Amino acid sequence: MDAIYTAVATANGREGRAVSSDGHIDLPLAHPQALGGNGQGTNPEQLFAAGYAACFASAMGVVARQEKIDISEASVTAEVSIGKDAADGGFGLSVVMRAEFPDHLQGEAGLTLLEKTHAFCPYSKATRGNIAVELVVE
């Protein structure tokens, strides 16, 4: 791969800060309450969910244009979960990718678009075989 753009960010753990090299991101980090934290900051799962949802929505726009499908009223929500990984006793992630579509993309048409997008999206390519991703049409 020939890189077109490289994002750079530095963090010092779940109870610290995440800062991008350009200063656009400068966020306090905290464990979510579900993991025993105070929830007074963002966490890696939220950041991953936001990035994945944005990338997937953009990729869906490319696929939809190629297929001549109107997705102007569509939105994408990524639900990133963290939990115990039974295989090694550590932690693992899973994702539910929900697309809210207008009527003309309900059912099979919407699911086909999601599957094509999942094959095309860079985040989906990066997670394939590593993280379970469920595609849902709403």
C-alpha positions in Angstrom: 0.0 0.0 0.0 1.2 3.5 -0.8 0.0 5.8 2.0 -1.9 8.8 0.9 -2.4 10.1 4.4 -1.2 9.1 7.8 -3.0 10.0 11.0 -0.9 10.3 14.1 -2.2 10.3 17.7 -0.6 9.6 21.1 -2.2 8.2 24.2 -1.0 7.2 27.6 -3.6 4.7 28.6 -7.3 4.5 29.5 -6.9 7.0 32.3 -5.0 9.6 30.4 -5.3 11.7 27.2 -5.5 11.1 23.5 -3.9 13.8 21.4 -3.6 14.0 17.6 -0.4 15.4 16.1 -2.4 18.3 14.5 -4.2 19.1 17.8 -7.7 18.5 16.4 -8.2 15.7 18.9 -7.2 16.3 22.6 -9.5 14.3 24.8 -9.4 13.0 28.3 -9.7 9.2 28.5 -11.4 7.2 31.2 -12.6 3.6 31.7 -16.3 3.4 31.1 -18.4 2.7 34.2 -19.1 -0.8 32.9 -15.4 -1.5 33.3 -15.1 0.0 36.7 -14.2 3.5 35.8 -15.8 6.8 36.5 -16.8 7.4 32.8 -15.5 11.0 33.0 -13.8 10.8 29.6 -14.0 9.0 26.3 -12.6 5.6 25.7 -11.0 3.6 22.9 -14.2 1.8 22.0 -16.0 5.1 21.5 -13.2 6.4 19.3 -13.1 3.2 17.3 -16.9 3.3 16.9 -16.8 6.9 15.7 -14.0 6.2 13.2 -15.6 3.0 11.9 -19.0 4.5 11.5 -17.6 7.5 9.6 -15.4 5.4 7.4 -18.2 2.9 6.7 -20.7 5.7 5.8 -18.2 7.2 3.4 -17.4 3.9 1.8 -21.2 3.3 1.5 -21.4 6.6 -0.4 -18.8 5.4 -2.9 -20.5 2.0 -3.4 -24.0 3.6 -3.7 -22.7 6.1 -6.3 -21.3 3.2 -8.3 -24.6 1.3 -8.0 -26.6 4.5 -8.7 -28.4 4.2 -5.3 -29.7 7.2 -3.4 -28.5 7.1 0.2 -29.0 10.7 1.0 -31.3 9.8 3.9 -29.1 6.9 5.3 -27.1 6.9 8.4 -24.6 4.5 10.0 -24.1 3.6 13.7 -21.3 1.4 14.9 -21.7 -0.4 18.2 -18.3 -1.5 19.5 -18.4 -4.0 22.4 -15.5 -5.1 24.5 -15.6 -8.3 26.5 -13.7 -11.3 27.7 -12.1 -13.4 25.0 -12.7 -17.0 25.9 -9.8 -18.2 23.7 -7.0 -16.5 25.7 -8.7 -15.0 28.8 -7.9 -11.5 27.6 -10.3 -9.0 26.0 -11.8 -8.9 22.5 -14.0 -6.6 20.5 -17.1 -7.1 18.4 -19.0 -4.7 16.2 -22.7 -4.3 15.2 -22.9 -2.0 12.1 -26.4 -0.6 11.9 -27.6 1.3 8.8 -30.8 3.3 9.0 -32.2 3.3 5.5 -35.2 4.8 3.8 -38.0 2.5 2.6 -36.4 1.8 -0.8 -33.4 0.1 0.9 -35.2 -2.0 3.4 -34.7 -5.8 3.3 -32.5 -7.5 0.7 -31.6 -4.3 -1.2 -30.2 -2.7 2.0 -28.4 -5.8 3.1 -26.8 -6.2 -0.3 -25.5 -2.6 -0.1 -24.2 -3.2 3.4 -22.4 -6.4 2.3 -20.8 -4.6 -0.7 -19.8 -1.7 1.6 -18.3 -4.1 4.2 -16.2 -5.7 1.4 -14.9 -2.2 0.3 -14.5 -0.2 3.6 -10.9 0.1 4.9 -11.9 -0.4 8.5 -13.9 -3.6 7.5 -10.8 -4.8 5.7 -8.7 -4.2 8.7 -11.0 -6.0 11.1 -11.9 -8.9 8.8 -11.0 -12.2 10.4 -10.1 -10.4 13.7 -13.4 -9.0 15.0 -16.9 -10.3 14.5 -18.9 -7.7 12.6 -22.7 -8.0 12.3 -24.5 -6.0 9.6 -28.0 -4.8 10.4 -30.5 -2.9 8.2 -33.0 -0.7 10.1 
